[in-house]
Amino acid sequence: MGSRGLLLLKGAAPKHHIFNNTKGSIFSSKMPTRYYYYDYDYNNRTRNCSTTTTRSSLEPPDVPRLAQTARISLTPHEVEEFAPKIRQVIDWFGQLQDVDLDSVDPALRADSETGYLREDIPKTFKNRESMIAAVPSYDEPYIKVPKVLNKE
Amino acid sequence: MASFLFRTIQSHSFLLCPTTLLRRNNGAFYCSMKSTHTQTATQEKQQPPPKIKSSPQGNQAKTRTLDRISKEYEAIIGIETHVQLSTLTKAFCTCPYNYGAQPNTSVCPICMGLPGALPVVNSKVVEFAVKLGLALNCKLSFNSKFDRKQYFYPDLPKGYQISQFDIPIATGGYLDVDLPVEYGGGHRRFGITRVHMEEDAGKLLHADDGEYSQEITFPIIYALQVDLNRAGVPLLEIVSEPDMRTGLEAAEYAAELQRLVRYLGVSNGNMQEGSLRCDVNVSIRPVGQSKFGTKVEIKNLNSFSSINRAIDFEIARQALLYSQGKADQIVQETRLWEEGSQKTVTMRKKEGLADYRYFPEPDLPEVILNKEYVDSIQSSLPELPEMKRRRYEEMGLSMQDVLFLANDINVARFFDATIGKGADVKLAANWIMGDIAAHMKNEKLTINEIKLSAAELAELIASIKGATISGKIGKEILFELMAKGGTVNGIIKEKDLVQANPSEIEKMVDKVFSENPKQLEQYRGGKTKLQGFFAGQVMKISKGKANPGLLNKILLEKLNAKS
């Protein structure tokens, strides 16, 4: 939670990555950890995990497009640097796809823990002030955010 | 007055054949009393609340245009409804949610999307989803899951919305709707594609203070204000099949959904507060064409009447483009309904489908239901609006009455409680729809706020029916009960309102005769019109406590006896 993408690729990115999130991020400037994101088309790929897809059928990543959907800016040099690393991750999925699952029922989850539901009992978070203090631009009582520039 | 006359006729007939068919006459008398109430009450009967404004008579030119359009084109309408659940806490955290609370007070690391915070599902959300799924006659998914829907918008702190994508909790149901009588009536069944659980986003306000929005001295223009109180509040999204054909059908579908969630107690269904939000999809095609036209989405529909009018406007707009050979100008887009100009306007054009990059929410386990759980919810479901309407219909109430009484769960409960105490069904309906509804409207009260209880209404009806008090006195008592409370018997005793018995009436008639010998002579001399004068005099000295039918009967007997 709190991460904005699908796969957290720690260490797969250069240290001086520019996090240029102009849309939506409220906490970008004060985030304690730096995250790097990579999106993965879940529907077209992992949903068909029981089919016998071979490794080579997975398309190579379109890094500029991925960066754009995650609202991050990459330099051409970074794109070049990322591509093989992301490719590597996709290949891992390729290996998973190779596993024959024809005789296995699809699972929604790896585990099926029970008793995970919570009672509907209100409890106010005690440390609200420090959260609000961490908001980059706060104008009592609202959080101020950049105007949305609709690209479409 | 009409009732007075009616009674007179009844007592005449009683006199004309005094010995025959006493039973039948008793029956007739009883019936006449009943119809007297019906008449007095119906005269003031409130029209059912104009849920969907745009009068059936008014705007005939528009109606004609719509008629013509409907002959040439068929509209296909589907609705997506978001219902905000009336849970005490948010969907995935324990923050309490209260509409209208001071902005950004009900927030925590989970709903603010802080790194490391983990969501935990509120059991009520699943329960309410199952309730609504069952009430909509859906098939439930015993194993479903949450997914992340990714998009960037300032009111969505996490950068994704927790929703359900490919396995919603409920699918394939339907909703039964009765169309209003004043629009021709009719019963419709609209398909429900799916119901799924998700979280709401925060509220985005446009700060128009000019402080930042005008000056462009800063690379980033801080021009939006965010309130995250609503972020993470549970919603159920209900997607209909594209089964609606007119704005009215769509508005009635939405009204029925509102009724349903209120009956179930899963949401307050308040459209003004945004607890029930409808987005409609409209496309038209020439009659006979099997291919669907381009669909347009309409947002910003804050009332049932705006749903109705926005759709009819949109159908007319698209039909005009078709008829001008400009069908290609109907593009897939989102349009906003503008209440001021009564038009839909382009909000954004869609360039292909948005890529939400759905994937399973890794922080939440599977949602597992079992048969026992579902059965227990099924058996705890209240009587739903459709069931109530069919039951009321079987009681012999008119469709107008049925729709009025079943429209508001509290009114329906009051009605049910009244007839539960043995009150006559039709009389109870008439009192509620007439004087009680008028009082509620004038005083801006709900039926739960008036001081009259269902038990007292039943008592009142019984007192009139049993001839303890007259209908006129009954009405006075009703107003006193609604305003101040108390009991029927208490007021009758306190104010000495018991209807005069025959011997008392006889005494009053004698008194009137002795005070007006001249008129009595004239009457007996053939001026029978004077009967009304005598009746009026007797009524006056009885202070309204004489039953008009009985009074006339006794009066006539006495007037004619000594001649």
Interface residues (C-beta under 8 A of the other chain):
Chain A: M1 G2 S3 R4 G5 L6 N21 T22 K23 G24 S25 I26 F27 M31 P32 T33 Y35 D39 Y40 D41 Y42 N43 T46 R47 T69 R71 L108 R109 D111 S112 E113 T114 Y116 L117 R118 E119 D120 I121 P122 K123 T124 F125 R128 M131 I132 S137 D139 P141 Y142 I143 K144 V145 P146 K147 V148 N150 E152
Chain B: T87 L88 T89 C93 T94 C95 P96 Q102 P103 N104 T105 S106 V107 C108 P109 I110 M112 G113 L114 P115 G116 A117 L118 P119 V120 V121 N122 S123 K124 V126 N143 S144 K145 R148 Q150 F152 Y153 P154 L156 P157 K158 G159 Y160 D166 I167 L205 A207 Y212 S213 I220 I221 Y222 A223 L224 Q225 V226 D227 L228 R348 K349 K350 E351 D355 R357 Y358 F359 P360 D363 L364 P365 E366 I368
